[in-house]
């Protein structure tokens, strides 16, 4: 194993160490967890824009405490980047479902449906894994309609931060940054709902939640 295929072996442990060290310095504010209490008896779909998802695994312990230790499974693509993501999130106690809209989409949808029906929460980036950024792909709407699970928009904000030169302009906090994790109001998609309208509603909810997270870091 050489070159590019060494990346999943080397990068995730290094990224986990850096994330944990960085996380220990952050001044964190979390809002919206109380709104999850009425949903305690059912699994949910957590949705976050791809560019705001990097630091979300760090709050898995707090989330599981709020959700009665209900496990969370994350959608990761079958690409090399997806393998690195899978190894990264597993280090924080998250499970993984493999697949994406471009590779293994049907298998991913089946895996997410099975996870929800066995009582797991799931987490997806509706605009991932390749974008376009902040555009809801149809998979998450299909998942919500098929299972009846509520979709909870989630956002991370940080100030000061750095934005990676990637398609999603991923937000990375600098050490000792003010950070906010925001859980927005849940949305439901009826089985026969207009899927395009549901996608637009989710995109608007994610944008609102992201704006709230950014606003909280400015205070």
C-alpha positions, 0 to 999 in steps of 0.5 A: 500500500503506497501513495494515495492509498496510505491517506486513510491510514495516516490522515484520520488518526492525525485529524482526530488528534488535531480536532480533539486538541483544537476542541479543548480550546474552543469556547462553545455554546450549544442551543436547540438541544431542548427542542429534541426532547419531544422527539425522544421516542423516535429516531431523527435525521440530522442534516448539516451543510457539508461545509459546516460538518467538520466539527460536529462529531465533537459533540456526539457525547453531548448529543447522546446524553440529550437523546438518551444514548441513542446512537448516530450513524453518519453517511459517508461516500464510498470514495477515498475521502469517504473512507477517511471520513468514516474512520474519523467519525468512528473515533468519536463513537459514531457509526457509518453507512457507506454510499452517496448520490454518485456511488452506491446511492440505492445501498446508502438509502437502504442502509439509512432506512434500516438504521432509522427503523432499528432506532438509530439517528442518522446524520447526512450532508444534503449537499454532499459529497461533491455539491453544489454547496448549499443545494439539497440533493433529493436523497434526504427528502426521499429518506424523510418521506419513506420513513416519516423521521423528522429532519433536524437542521444542524449548524456549526459556526466559529469566529475567528475561523479559516475556510478551506479552498474546497468546493464546500468552503469548509469552516475550521475554527482557529484555537480559542475561537467562539463556537456555536452548535445550533439545532433548528426546529424539526421538519417532516416530509409527508410520503406524498409531499412535493419533493422539490418544495420539501427540498427548498424548505429544508435548504431554507431551514439549514440556511436559517440555522447556519445564520443563527450559529454565525450570529451567536459567535459574533456576541 
